[in-house]
Amino acid sequence: MNARIMVVDDEESVRSLLATVLAQSNYEVSQAADAAALKESFGGPQPEVILLDLKLPDADGLELLPVIKKEWPLTEVIILTGYASIDAAVMATKLGAYDFQKKPFDNKSLLLSVERALEHKQLTEQASSLRQALTTMSTGASPIFQSPAIKAVVRTVERIAPSDVSVLITGESGTGKEVIADLLHLLSPRAKGPFIKINCAALSRELIESELFGSVKGAFTGAQADREGLFRQAEGGTLLLDELAEMPVDTQSKLLRVLQEKEVRPVGGRSSFKADCRVIASTNQQVEDVLRAGKLREDLYYRISAITIALPPLRERREDILPLANSFLKRFAAQAGRVMTGFTPAAGDKLRQFDWPGNVRQLQNEVQRAVLMTEGQLVDLLDLSIADARTALEETKLTLLEGMERNTILQLLKETGGNKLETAKRLGIGRQTLYNKIKAYGIQA
C-alpha cells in the first residue's frame, strides 16, 4: 500500500498543488483545511506524514504538534510556513516536527523531505521493536536470540550505542553485521540523524575518495560539478564503511586523517569541513589475515576498532536457528497474506542440522521460498530446498515412525500405571532400552 500523506493548510490552492505533486509520486493524499478538520480525522486511518501549515485560522501549528503526536505518535510532521524563523524551526523540532519547509517551497526539496520522513518513520518503528527485543533479551528470555554469543553481542551494543566510539564489526557474509550497525545507530543519540552506508569494495580509488570526502569541479576526469561527500551527508548521524579491508590503502591513510582531525577536505579542494558523524566499519575477512597481507593499515585498524564486535556464524549458534526461522516465517506469511503456524518436526530438525554457509541471510531466503512453496499451514521437510528429495522422504517416514512409537509407549505406560518393567515386556524390549527411548522422546514419568 502506498504511503498516506495528509496536507493540513487553509489555502485551497496550496492543498491542491501539494495533492497533485504527492499523487504524482504515488502517495495516497488526504486533506484538511483547518485544525478542526484535522482533529475529526483522528479516528480514521493514520497518515505516515503530515504536511502542517504553521498558521491555521483556528490554531497555531506549534500548538497542534503535541496533539498530533499524542494521537498519532509514529506520524512524522513537516511544518510548512511562509513566516520561517530560526526560533520557530527550533521550537518545532523540540515539539517533534521532523522538518521545516518554507513557502513557496521547491517541489524536489519537499518530496525529498517527505521521503526522508518516511525513512525516519520506518527506522523509528524498527528501533521501537528492537528496543523491545533488547529489553526481552536482557531478561534472558528472548523469543528470537537464544545463544549466549548473540546475547553478549546485544549487551555490548546496549552499552556502547549511546557513545560516539568507533566500532569495527567482523563476521562472515550474512551473519548480520549491517543489522548490528543499524542497532548501534537506532539506539544512539544520533538516531534522528542520517545513516549513510557505503560498500568500499564497489568503487575505484578515485570514485571512493570523491564519494567519501567530496570533490570540487575539475578535480579529476569526469568531475563536472562539486560533490558534497558522504562524511558531510552523514553530519549529525552515522557513517557505515562496509567491507573496510577492500578500501585502497592510500585512501585508508586519508580516512585515518579524517578520523583523527575530525575534518574532511574534498578531493581537489583547499578548504576543510568539520566531520560530525559516528563511524562504524565492517569486514567479512579475518582481521589478522588482512593486516598480514597489508590490505588494512594497522594504524587505521587500531583507530577504528576502539570496540570490536565479532559475530559468530549461524552454524556455531544453532539454538538461534528455529527462533529466527519462525520470526521470518511470521513476517513473510503476513506479507503473502497467508496463515502459517510453523515447521513440522522433520523440517525443524533439518533447519537445525544444516550448516548454513550463507548464514542468517541464507536462512531468511530459505524461509521466504518455503512460504511461497508450502501448500499447508506447516512447512514440511519436502518444502525446503536444502533437503534432498529422497533423503527428505526417508526422514519424513522416520519421523512418522518415531511419532507412532512414542505414542505407543505413552499408551502402554498409561495402561500399566507407569510400570516401566511391564511396559518393556509388552513392547518386547529391555528395560534399559525403554529408559533410553523415554529420555529420547522427552516423555515425563
MIDO-274658 format. One line per 8 residues: number of its first residue (from 1); for each residue x, y, z of N, C-alpha, C. Coordinates in steps of 0.02 Angstrom, whole numbers, plus 50000, padded with zeros to 5 digits. Layout:
N
NUM) X,Y,Z,X,Y,Z,X,Y,Z  ...
END
This chain:
445
1) 50042,49941,50000,50000,50000,50000,50044,50062,50000  50025,50114,49960,50063,50175,49956,50058,50213,50022  50111,50251,50037,50113,50290,50099,50058,50343,50099  50028,50353,50158,49974,50403,50165,50003,50469,50189  49989,50522,50151,50012,50589,50169,49952,50633,50179  49950,50671,50234,49895,50718,50246,49922,50790,50239  49885,50831,50202,49902,50902,50194,49853,50944,50235  49879,50982,50283,49836,51024,50325,49856,51097,50312
9) 49814,51132,50274,49828,51201,50254,49762,51235,50238  49755,51298,50259,49691,51333,50248,49685,51361,50177  49740,51362,50138,49738,51387,50070,49722,51329,50022  49666,51333,49989,49645,51279,49944,49695,51269,49888  49723,51324,49862,49771,51318,49807,49833,51280,49828  49855,51291,49890,49914,51256,49916,49898,51181,49924  49840,51167,49953,49820,51096,49962,49816,51061,49895  49786,51095,49846,49778,51065,49779,49846,51052,49747
17) 49891,51100,49752,49958,51091,49723,49995,51034,49755  49994,51033,49822,50028,50980,49858,49998,50911,49842  49933,50909,49839,49899,50845,49823,49921,50820,49755  49927,50865,49706,49948,50845,49639,50020,50820,49639  50064,50859,49671,50135,50840,49673,50145,50773,49708  50110,50762,49763,50117,50700,49801,50087,50641,49764  50029,50652,49732,49996,50598,49694,50040,50575,49636  50077,50621,49606,50121,50604,49551,50179,50559,49574
25) 50193,50561,49638,50244,50518,49668,50213,50456,49699  50150,50443,49681,50115,50382,49703,50100,50380,49778  50092,50439,49809,50070,50440,49878,49994,50445,49881  49965,50418,49934,49893,50424,49946,49882,50487,49987  49844,50535,49961,49840,50602,49992,49770,50615,50020  49769,50642,50082,49707,50667,50111,49719,50741,50130  49664,50778,50139,49670,50849,50151,49628,50872,50211  49650,50925,50243,49612,50957,50297,49625,51032,50292
33) 49571,51073,50297,49577,51145,50288,49593,51182,50353  49583,51148,50409,49597,51182,50473,49608,51130,50528  49620,51154,50589,49633,51110,50646,49572,51067,50662  49513,51094,50655,49452,51057,50671,49445,50996,50625  49458,51007,50560,49453,50951,50512,49507,50899,50527  49565,50923,50547,49619,50876,50565,49598,50832,50624  49570,50863,50675,49551,50826,50735,49495,50776,50721  49451,50793,50674,49398,50746,50655,49425,50683,50623
41) 49485,50688,50593,49514,50630,50559,49552,50583,50606  49558,50603,50670,49597,50562,50717,49571,50491,50724  49507,50480,50713,49481,50413,50720,49490,50370,50658  49514,50400,50604,49522,50364,50541,49592,50337,50531  49608,50320,50468,49675,50292,50453,49731,50341,50472  49784,50315,50501,49839,50357,50523,49886,50371,50465  49899,50435,50450,49946,50450,50396,50018,50439,50418  50061,50423,50369,50132,50416,50385,50164,50484,50396
49) 50142,50533,50357,50171,50601,50361,50115,50652,50356  50121,50706,50395,50075,50763,50391,50115,50825,50370  50092,50859,50319,50119,50924,50299,50074,50976,50332  50100,51009,50383,50059,51052,50426,50077,51125,50419  50028,51166,50400,50038,51238,50396,50046,51266,50466  50095,51310,50475,50109,51337,50541,50054,51384,50565  50021,51420,50518,49969,51467,50537,49902,51446,50507  49859,51418,50550,49792,51398,50529,49741,51447,50559
57) 49682,51453,50530,49634,51502,50555,49609,51488,50625  49610,51425,50646,49584,51408,50712,49636,51378,50760  49700,51380,50740,49751,51353,50785,49820,51371,50759  49868,51368,50804,49938,51377,50786,49969,51307,50776  50009,51300,50722,50038,51235,50707,50080,51207,50763  50116,51251,50799,50158,51228,50854,50116,51201,50911  50055,51230,50920,50010,51205,50972,49980,51138,50952  49972,51128,50887,49943,51066,50862,49991,51007,50865
65) 50056,51022,50861,50106,50968,50859,50099,50918,50917  50096,50940,50979,50089,50892,51034,50024,50852,51030  49971,50884,51004,49907,50848,50997,49914,50793,50946  49946,50808,50889,49956,50758,50837,49999,50701,50863  50053,50718,50898,50099,50667,50923,50066,50622,50976  50017,50650,51012,49982,50610,51062,49935,50561,51028  49899,50584,50976,49852,50541,50941,49887,50492,50894  49937,50517,50858,49973,50477,50809,50048,50482,50822
73) 50073,50448,50873,50143,50457,50894,50195,50439,50840  50177,50395,50794,50226,50374,50743,50221,50414,50678  50174,50461,50675,50167,50503,50616,50220,50558,50616  50255,50565,50560,50305,50618,50554,50270,50682,50530  50291,50739,50557,50260,50803,50540,50311,50850,50509  50294,50877,50450,50335,50927,50417,50297,50993,50418  50328,51043,50448,50296,51108,50454,50304,51148,50389  50250,51179,50367,50251,51223,50308,50233,51293,50331
81) 50271,51343,50310,50255,51411,50331,50286,51463,50285  50252,51518,50280,50280,51575,50244,50313,51624,50290  50316,51606,50355,50345,51650,50405,50402,51614,50441  50447,51586,50401,50501,51545,50430,50547,51587,50474  50565,51560,50531,50614,51591,50575,50652,51536,50611  50713,51553,50632,50754,51504,50666,50721,51482,50731  50692,51529,50768,50660,51513,50832,50602,51464,50822  50561,51477,50770,50505,51433,50756,50528,51364,50736
89) 50581,51361,50696,50608,51296,50674,50634,51256,50734  50670,51291,50778,50697,51257,50837,50641,51231,50881  50590,51273,50892,50534,51253,50934,50496,51194,50903  50485,51197,50836,50450,51142,50802,50488,51077,50809  50554,51080,50804,50595,51020,50811,50589,50992,50882  50591,51036,50932,50585,51014,51002,50518,50981,51015  50466,51004,50980,50399,50977,50991,50386,50914,50950  50436,50894,50910,50429,50830,50875,50423,50834,50800
97) 50428,50895,50770,50424,50901,50697,50486,50870,50666  50477,50838,50609,50535,50808,50575,50573,50860,50535  50537,50906,50501,50570,50954,50457,50529,51018,50455  50558,51069,50424,50529,51136,50421,50539,51162,50351  50485,51170,50311,50490,51192,50242,50459,51262,50234  50496,51306,50203,50473,51375,50194,50434,51382,50128  50378,51418,50131,50340,51435,50071,50371,51496,50037  50368,51502,49971,50347,51449,49924,50401,51395,49922
105) 50380,51333,49923,50427,51277,49929,50446,51250,49860  50504,51220,49858,50528,51187,49797,50502,51115,49798  50471,51094,49743,50440,51027,49742,50490,50972,49757  50550,50976,49727,50600,50924,49737,50622,50921,49810  50632,50980,49839,50653,50983,49909,50599,50955,49955  50536,50971,49940,50481,50947,49981,50474,50871,49976  50478,50845,49915,50472,50772,49905,50529,50736,49939  50589,50765,49937,50647,50735,49971,50635,50734,50046
113) 50606,50788,50073,50591,50790,50144,50540,50737,50163  50489,50728,50121,50438,50677,50134,50469,50607,50132  50512,50596,50083,50545,50530,50076,50587,50515,50137  50625,50565,50160,50667,50554,50219,50625,50546,50282  50569,50581,50285,50525,50573,50343,50497,50502,50346  50479,50474,50287,50454,50406,50285,50509,50357,50306  50570,50368,50283,50626,50325,50303,50637,50330,50379  50632,50391,50405,50642,50400,50477,50587,50365,50517
121) 50526,50368,50492,50470,50334,50525,50482,50259,50527  50505,50232,50471,50519,50160,50469,50574,50142,50518  50627,50182,50520,50682,50169,50567,50658,50175,50639  50614,50223,50652,50588,50232,50720,50548,50170,50741  50507,50144,50696,50468,50084,50711,50514,50025,50723  50567,50020,50682,50614,49966,50691,50649,49973,50759  50667,50035,50775,50701,50048,50838,50657,50028,50897  50592,50043,50891,50546,50025,50945,50544,49950,50955
129) 50537,49913,50900,50535,49840,50906,50602,49812,50929  50657,49844,50906,50723,49821,50927,50734,49833,51001  50712,49892,51024,50719,49906,51095,50679,49856,51137  50620,49839,51113,50579,49790,51149,50615,49722,51150  50644,49704,51092,50681,49641,51088,50742,49642,51134  50776,49700,51136,50835,49706,51179,50816,49700,51252  50760,49731,51271,50736,49726,51340,50721,49654,51358  50689,49619,51311,50673,49549,51323,50737,49508,51330
137) 50787,49523,51286,50850,49486,51289,50884,49497,51356  50879,49557,51383,50912,49572,51446,50885,49529,51503  50823,49506,51496,50793,49463,51548,50810,49390,51536  50844,49376,51480,50864,49307,51466,50809,49265,51436  50757,49296,51408,50701,49257,51381,50682,49281,51312  50733,49293,51269,50719,49320,51203,50684,49269,51158  50633,49290,51122,50599,49244,51076,50638,49235,51011  50689,49277,50998,50725,49274,50935,50795,49246,50944
145) 50832,49273,50993,50901,49251,51003,50907,49212,51068  50930,49151,51063,50938,49108,51122,51011,49097,51139  51056,49106,51091,51126,49089,51102,51161,49139,51148  51203,49115,51193,51241,49161,51237,51284,49209,51197  51310,49187,51140,51355,49230,51100,51319,49292,51076  51259,49285,51049,51222,49343,51023,51195,49385,51080  51176,49354,51135,51154,49394,51193,51211,49437,51218  51272,49411,51215,51330,49451,51236,51341,49509,51188
153) 51331,49496,51123,51337,49550,51073,51286,49605,51086  51225,49585,51100,51172,49634,51112,51187,49675,51175  51213,49644,51226,51230,49681,51287,51285,49733,51272  51333,49713,51229,51385,49760,51209,51356,49819,51170  51309,49804,51124,51277,49857,51085,51241,49906,51132  51205,49879,51180,51168,49922,51228,51216,49968,51265  51275,49943,51284,51321,49983,51323,51355,50037,51281  51372,50022,51218,51413,50069,51179,51372,50114,51133
161) 51308,50097,51121,51268,50136,51074,51263,50210,51093  51256,50228,51157,51248,50299,51174,51311,50341,51162  51369,50309,51152,51432,50346,51143,51445,50357,51069  51499,50395,51055,51520,50407,50986,51581,50365,50968  51596,50315,51008,51656,50274,50996,51650,50238,50929  51705,50234,50892,51704,50199,50828,51703,50124,50841  51671,50087,50796,51660,50015,50806,51678,49978,50742  51711,49921,50750,51725,49875,50695,51685,49812,50706
169) 51644,49794,50656,51603,49733,50661,51631,49681,50613  51647,49623,50638,51676,49570,50597,51629,49510,50596  51635,49470,50543,51594,49410,50537,51586,49390,50465  51569,49327,50453,51559,49302,50386,51501,49339,50352  51499,49335,50286,51443,49365,50249,51377,49334,50271  51328,49377,50283,51262,49353,50302,51251,49342,50376  51300,49359,50418,51292,49348,50490,51252,49404,50524  51242,49460,50489,51202,49514,50518,51242,49575,50540
177) 51299,49587,50506,51340,49645,50525,51302,49710,50516  51264,49715,50461,51227,49777,50449,51171,49786,50499  51142,49731,50523,51090,49735,50574,51118,49764,50639  51179,49742,50657,51211,49769,50717,51226,49843,50708  51249,49862,50648,51261,49933,50634,51197,49973,50640  51141,49945,50614,51076,49978,50621,51059,49988,50695  51070,49936,50735,51056,49941,50806,51096,49996,50839  51161,49999,50824,51204,50050,50854,51179,50120,50837
185) 51156,50129,50775,51131,50195,50756,51063,50209,50789  51017,50161,50785,50949,50172,50810,50946,50181,50885  50993,50153,50922,50993,50158,50994,51038,50214,51019  51064,50255,50973,51110,50308,50991,51074,50376,50991  51105,50427,51021,51076,50494,51018,51073,50522,50947  51109,50489,50900,51110,50512,50830,51054,50480,50789  51008,50446,50820,50957,50408,50783,50915,50452,50737  50905,50515,50755,50866,50560,50712,50906,50585,50653
193) 50971,50576,50655,51014,50597,50600,51016,50545,50546  51049,50560,50490,51053,50512,50434,51097,50453,50451  51082,50396,50420,51125,50337,50424,51147,50321,50353  51210,50337,50337,51237,50330,50270,51281,50268,50267  51272,50228,50214,51310,50167,50207,51347,50167,50140  51408,50141,50139,51447,50135,50078,51483,50069,50077  51481,50035,50020,51518,49972,50011,51586,49989,49981  51638,49983,50021,51705,50003,50000,51733,49960,49944
201) 51704,49901,49933,51728,49856,49880,51699,49873,49812  51650,49917,49810,51614,49928,49748,51640,49986,49706  51688,50025,49733,51710,50085,49697,51786,50086,49689  51809,50118,49634,51880,50127,49623,51907,50180,49670  51975,50188,49672,52005,50236,49718,51979,50307,49706  51978,50328,49642,51956,50396,49627,51883,50407,49648  51842,50359,49633,51771,50366,49648,51757,50362,49723  51792,50318,49758,51777,50310,49829,51799,50371,49868
209) 51854,50403,49848,51877,50464,49883,51828,50521,49871  51804,50527,49809,51754,50578,49794,51689,50564,49831  51671,50500,49834,51609,50480,49868,51613,50494,49943  51670,50479,49973,51678,50488,50045,51690,50561,50065  51740,50592,50033,51763,50657,50055,51733,50715,50014  51701,50699,49958,51677,50751,49914,51732,50772,49865  51715,50813,49817,51764,50836,49768,51740,50902,49738  51787,50938,49711,51770,51001,49678,51771,50990,49603
217) 51736,51032,49568,51731,51028,49495,51801,51030,49464  51814,50982,49419,51878,50979,49384,51933,50944,49422  51918,50916,49482,51970,50884,49522,52000,50823,49487  51960,50790,49446,51984,50733,49407,51938,50725,49347  51958,50682,49301,51919,50671,49241,51849,50647,49259  51799,50682,49235,51730,50663,49250,51699,50703,49306  51740,50742,49343,51714,50783,49398,51685,50847,49368  51623,50844,49346,51593,50901,49311,51557,50950,49357
225) 51553,50932,49421,51521,50976,49470,51548,50961,49540  51537,51007,49586,51558,50995,49655,51517,50937,49684  51550,50896,49726,51515,50840,49758,51523,50846,49833  51469,50838,49870,51468,50850,49942,51508,50797,49980  51499,50734,49965,51534,50681,50001,51493,50653,50058  51503,50589,50073,51462,50554,50122,51475,50577,50194  51537,50598,50208,51551,50621,50276,51508,50682,50292  51500,50726,50244,51459,50786,50256,51384,50768,50254
233) 51365,50720,50212,51295,50699,50210,51275,50665,50275  51323,50633,50308,51309,50597,50370,51314,50641,50432  51320,50706,50422,51328,50752,50479,51271,50744,50529  51290,50734,50592,51241,50725,50644,51215,50654,50650  51240,50610,50606,51216,50541,50605,51273,50491,50607  51267,50438,50568,51314,50382,50569,51335,50365,50498  51399,50348,50490,51425,50326,50425,51452,50255,50432  51425,50208,50392,51447,50139,50393,51493,50126,50333
241) 51555,50105,50347,51603,50087,50296,51603,50010,50291  51563,49985,50246,51557,49912,50238,51616,49885,50198  51642,49828,50218,51700,49796,50187,51760,49844,50186  51779,49867,50245,51833,49915,50252,51899,49890,50222  51913,49826,50228,51977,49798,50204,51983,49801,50129  51928,49815,50093,51931,49821,50020,51945,49893,49998  51949,49939,50045,51965,50008,50028,52038,50013,50008  52055,50050,49953,52125,50059,49934,52167,50085,49992
249) 52229,50060,49999,52270,50076,50056,52284,50151,50060  52297,50184,50003,52312,50256,50006,52250,50296,50027  52190,50270,50011,52129,50303,50035,52122,50293,50110  52145,50235,50134,52141,50221,50206,52181,50273,50246  52238,50296,50218,52279,50346,50254,52241,50412,50259  52203,50430,50206,52164,50491,50208,52105,50484,50256  52076,50424,50258,52022,50412,50305,52047,50418,50377  52107,50392,50390,52136,50397,50457,52144,50470,50478
257) 52165,50512,50432,52174,50582,50447,52107,50615,50464  52055,50597,50428,51988,50624,50442,51966,50603,50512  51977,50540,50529,51956,50515,50595,51994,50550,50651  52058,50564,50639,52099,50594,50691,52085,50669,50699  52077,50704,50643,52069,50776,50644,51997,50799,50646  51950,50753,50634,51879,50769,50633,51863,50822,50580  51903,50822,50527,51892,50867,50471,51900,50830,50405  51863,50851,50354,51867,50819,50289,51879,50872,50236
265) 51926,50857,50191,51940,50903,50136,51921,50869,50070  51877,50901,50031,51857,50872,49966,51917,50862,49920  51913,50812,49877,51966,50800,49828,51972,50862,49784  52034,50888,49779,52046,50948,49739,52028,51013,49773  52003,51009,49835,51982,51069,49871,52037,51098,49914  52029,51160,49935,52078,51193,49977,52053,51203,50048  51988,51199,50058,51958,51209,50123,51934,51143,50153  51936,51139,50219,51913,51079,50254,51847,51094,50290
273) 51810,51041,50304,51746,51047,50337,51745,51001,50398  51710,51021,50450,51704,50980,50510,51668,50915,50493  51693,50860,50519,51661,50795,50509,51628,50774,50574  51563,50783,50577,51525,50767,50638,51480,50707,50625  51509,50648,50626,51470,50587,50618,51507,50530,50653  51468,50481,50674,51498,50422,50704,51516,50374,50648  51574,50342,50653,51598,50297,50601,51596,50225,50627  51562,50182,50589,51560,50110,50602,51588,50076,50540
281) 51631,50027,50549,51659,49990,50493,51644,49916,50501  51646,49879,50446,51634,49807,50449,51678,49772,50398  51691,49708,50410,51728,49667,50363,51708,49594,50371  51707,49558,50315,51692,49486,50318,51756,49444,50316  51814,49478,50320,51878,49443,50318,51908,49439,50388  51954,49392,50396,51990,49386,50459,52038,49445,50466  52032,49482,50521,52072,49542,50529,52147,49526,50527  52167,49471,50559,52237,49453,50559,52264,49442,50489
289) 52222,49412,50446,52244,49397,50377,52253,49461,50337  52205,49508,50341,52210,49569,50301,52265,49615,50327  52279,49614,50392,52334,49653,50419,52400,49624,50395  52406,49558,50396,52467,49524,50374,52480,49536,50300  52426,49537,50261,52432,49546,50189,52440,49619,50169  52436,49665,50216,52443,49735,50201,52382,49766,50169  52325,49732,50172,52263,49759,50143,52229,49809,50190  52246,49805,50254,52217,49851,50303,52274,49881,50344
297) 52278,49946,50345,52331,49981,50383,52321,49968,50458  52377,49954,50491,52373,49940,50563,52350,50002,50601  52376,50061,50582,52357,50121,50619,52283,50137,50611  52256,50124,50551,52184,50134,50541,52144,50083,50581  52168,50021,50581,52133,49968,50618,52129,49986,50692  52184,50007,50721,52183,50022,50793,52141,50085,50807  52137,50130,50758,52097,50191,50768,52023,50177,50762  52004,50133,50716,51933,50123,50702,51903,50065,50743
305) 51945,50026,50776,51920,49969,50814,51925,49981,50888  51904,50041,50910,51903,50054,50982,51861,50000,51016  51807,49980,50983,51767,49922,51004,51760,49876,50944  51773,49812,50954,51764,49762,50900,51708,49714,50921  51660,49705,50876,51605,49658,50887,51612,49602,50836  51624,49542,50860,51632,49484,50816,51568,49443,50816  51539,49433,50757,51477,49395,50751,51493,49323,50731  51473,49274,50771,51486,49204,50753,51440,49181,50697
313) 51463,49134,50656,51419,49107,50603,51360,49069,50633  51308,49061,50594,51247,49030,50618,51258,48958,50640  51305,48923,50607,51318,48853,50624,51348,48845,50694  51374,48900,50722,51402,48898,50790,51353,48921,50843  51292,48936,50822,51239,48955,50870,51172,48927,50846  51170,48861,50844,51112,48827,50816,51048,48839,50856  51055,48858,50919,50995,48872,50959,50956,48932,50934  50988,48973,50891,50954,49031,50862,50916,49014,50798
321) 50929,48956,50768,50903,48942,50701,50827,48941,50699  50796,48900,50741,50723,48894,50739,50688,48958,50761  50710,48993,50815,50678,49056,50831,50682,49107,50774  50739,49110,50740,50746,49155,50683,50700,49133,50626  50699,49067,50613,50658,49041,50558,50584,49056,50571  50561,49048,50632,50491,49063,50648,50476,49137,50642  50525,49179,50660,50516,49251,50652,50510,49270,50578  50553,49241,50536,50549,49253,50464,50483,49226,50436
329) 50462,49168,50459,50401,49137,50435,50341,49182,50449  50338,49210,50509,50283,49254,50527,50282,49316,50482  50340,49345,50470,50344,49405,50429,50324,49392,50356  50354,49339,50326,50341,49326,50255,50270,49300,50243  50243,49263,50291,50174,49239,50285,50126,49298,50286  50139,49346,50330,50097,49406,50334,50100,49445,50268  50160,49450,50240,50168,49486,50177,50130,49452,50121  50128,49385,50123,50095,49347,50071,50020,49337,50085
337) 49997,49363,50142,49926,49356,50159,49908,49284,50175  49955,49246,50207,49943,49176,50222,49943,49164,50296  49910,49110,50316,49910,49089,50386,49956,49028,50391  50014,49037,50423,50061,48982,50431,50083,48980,50504  50085,48919,50531,50094,48913,50603,50162,48888,50624  50204,48864,50577,50270,48840,50597,50298,48787,50551  50342,48745,50580,50377,48693,50542,50361,48625,50572  50357,48574,50530,50349,48506,50556,50413,48486,50593
345) 50410,48435,50636,50471,48414,50671,50528,48396,50623  50513,48364,50567,50565,48345,50519,50597,48407,50488  50555,48456,50470,50581,48518,50440,50623,48556,50491  50599,48559,50554,50636,48593,50606,50704,48561,50618  50705,48495,50619,50769,48459,50628,50817,48475,50572  50791,48477,50510,50835,48491,50453,50863,48561,50457  50822,48609,50477,50846,48678,50484,50902,48682,50536  50892,48647,50592,50943,48649,50645,51007,48615,50625
353) 51002,48562,50585,51062,48522,50568,51102,48552,50510  51069,48593,50468,51103,48620,50410,51157,48670,50431  51213,48674,50394,51269,48716,50415,51262,48789,50394  51217,48806,50349,51203,48874,50328,51266,48914,50310  51299,48896,50255,51359,48933,50234,51344,49007,50220  51282,49023,50201,51263,49093,50191,51234,49126,50253  51236,49090,50309,51215,49116,50374,51143,49140,50376  51129,49193,50415,51060,49215,50427,51027,49236,50361
361) 51065,49266,50316,51036,49288,50252,51010,49227,50213  51048,49172,50213,51026,49112,50178,50964,49082,50211  50963,49081,50278,50904,49056,50314,50843,49098,50297  50851,49163,50295,50795,49207,50279,50768,49192,50209  50813,49184,50160,50792,49169,50092,50758,49101,50087  50783,49053,50126,50753,48986,50126,50682,48987,50152  50671,49025,50207,50604,49029,50236,50557,49067,50188  50581,49119,50157,50540,49157,50110,50518,49112,50053
369) 50563,49072,50027,50546,49025,49973,50496,48973,49998  50506,48948,50059,50461,48897,50086,50390,48924,50094  50383,48987,50113,50316,49017,50120,50280,49015,50052  50316,49027,49999,50285,49028,49933,50270,48958,49907  50309,48908,49928,50302,48841,49900,50258,48796,49942  50249,48812,50006,50210,48768,50051,50135,48777,50039  50099,48721,50036,50027,48723,50025,49988,48728,50090  50012,48696,50142,49975,48696,50206,49999,48750,50252
377) 49980,48743,50316,49999,48793,50366,50066,48778,50398  50091,48716,50390,50155,48697,50417,50205,48685,50360  50266,48710,50368,50319,48696,50320,50347,48627,50334  50344,48584,50284,50369,48515,50293,50439,48509,50263  50470,48453,50276,50538,48440,50252,50541,48446,50176  50491,48420,50142,50491,48421,50069,50482,48491,50041  50462,48539,50082,50454,48608,50060,50519,48647,50061  50572,48617,50090,50636,48652,50097,50682,48635,50039
385) 50714,48685,50011,50760,48673,49956,50826,48643,49979  50841,48649,50044,50904,48622,50070,50899,48547,50082  50840,48518,50074,50830,48446,50086,50829,48409,50019  50871,48359,50013,50868,48315,49955,50801,48278,49956  50769,48272,49898,50701,48244,49896,50699,48173,49925  50747,48130,49906,50746,48061,49930,50759,48059,50005  50810,48097,50026,50826,48099,50098,50768,48128,50138  50737,48180,50110,50681,48211,50145,50624,48162,50154
393) 50609,48122,50104,50556,48073,50108,50572,48021,50161  50634,47997,50162,50655,47947,50211,50651,47976,50282  50674,48039,50290,50672,48070,50356,50600,48081,50379  50557,48098,50332,50487,48108,50349,50456,48042,50373  50471,47988,50338,50445,47923,50358,50471,47904,50427  50537,47917,50438,50567,47900,50503,50535,47940,50559  50522,48004,50546,50490,48045,50596,50420,48020,50613  50384,47998,50562,50316,47971,50574,50320,47908,50616
401) 50368,47864,50601,50376,47802,50639,50394,47816,50712  50439,47866,50721,50458,47884,50789,50398,47911,50827  50356,47950,50793,50297,47977,50825,50249,47922,50846  50241,47871,50802,50198,47815,50819,50225,47776,50878  50292,47767,50879,50323,47730,50935,50314,47768,51000  50323,47833,50999,50315,47874,51059,50244,47869,51086  50195,47873,51041,50125,47868,51062,50110,47800,51092  50140,47747,51063,50130,47680,51089,50157,47673,51160
409) 50218,47701,51170,50248,47698,51237,50205,47736,51288  50181,47795,51268,50138,47834,51313,50075,47795,51331  50044,47762,51281,49983,47725,51293,49994,47667,51341  50048,47629,51330,50063,47572,51373,50082,47594,51444  50118,47648,51451,50135,47674,51517,50071,47693,51555  50023,47720,51517,49959,47738,51548,49922,47676,51570  49921,47625,51527,49885,47563,51542,49916,47526,51601  49983,47531,51608,50017,47494,51662,50027,47537,51724
417) 49998,47596,51724,50005,47640,51782,50076,47664,51791  50113,47669,51737,50182,47693,51741,50233,47639,51756  50212,47576,51754,50257,47521,51769,50303,47509,51708  50366,47529,51715,50413,47526,51657,50433,47454,51641  50439,47413,51692,50458,47343,51678,50403,47308,51638  50340,47318,51658,50284,47288,51622,50278,47317,51552  50288,47382,51546,50285,47414,51480,50338,47386,51433  50400,47376,51460,50454,47348,51419,50438,47278,51396
425) 50407,47238,51440,50388,47169,51422,50337,47169,51365  50286,47213,51370,50235,47216,51318,50264,47239,51251  50315,47282,51254,50346,47306,51192,50396,47256,51164  50416,47208,51206,50465,47158,51184,50535,47186,51182  50550,47235,51226,50617,47265,51228,50642,47263,51300  50708,47275,51310,50737,47276,51376,50718,47339,51414  50723,47336,51481,50705,47393,51521,50749,47454,51507  50815,47442,51498,50861,47497,51484,50845,47530,51417
433) 50826,47488,51368,50807,47515,51302,50746,47561,51309  50698,47539,51351,50639,47580,51362,50659,47646,51395  50704,47644,51446,50726,47705,51479,50758,47753,51429  50798,47725,51383,50831,47767,51332,50780,47801,51287  50728,47763,51267,50677,47791,51223,50635,47844,51259  50620,47831,51323,50583,47881,51362,50621,47947,51366  50686,47941,51375,50729,48000,51379,50733,48035,51311  50743,47996,51257,50750,48024,51190,50686,48059,51167
441) 50628,48032,51185,50564,48060,51164,50538,48114,51211  50576,48126,51266,50555,48179,51313,50492,48163,51350  50481,48098,51363,50420,48077,51399,50430,48088,51473  50382,48123,51504,50386,48136,51576,50360,48075,51613  50395,48057,51667,50374,47999,51707,50307,48013,51739
END
